[in-house]
Amino acid sequence: MTGQYTALLLITSAIWVLLWFGYRQNKINDEIKKKEKEERINAKVQRRKKLESLYPTNKKTV
């Protein structure tokens, strides 16, 4: 019976380690995607600011 418990402990430990590796890799991928998304948004804002500076709006005050 002790051998079965040892095997069960080893299998359970291996599963937890694999789950931890998967969680860590998923977290790293999420951070990379978040950084890329922020860079795209910032680039879009910069392009819009450059375009607006080329064509200023004429605001009429009444």
C-alpha positions, 0 to 999 in steps of 0.5 A: 500500500505504501508504494501506491501512495508514493506513486499517487503522491508523485503523479499528483506532484507532477500534475501540480508542477505542470499546471504551475508551468502552464500558469506561468507561461500563460501569465508571461504571454498575457503580459506580452500581449498587454504590452503590444496592445499598449504600444499599438494604442500609443502609436495610433494616438501619436499618428492622430496627434500628428494628423491634427497638428497638420490640419488645425481646426478653426474655432469660431467664437461668437 
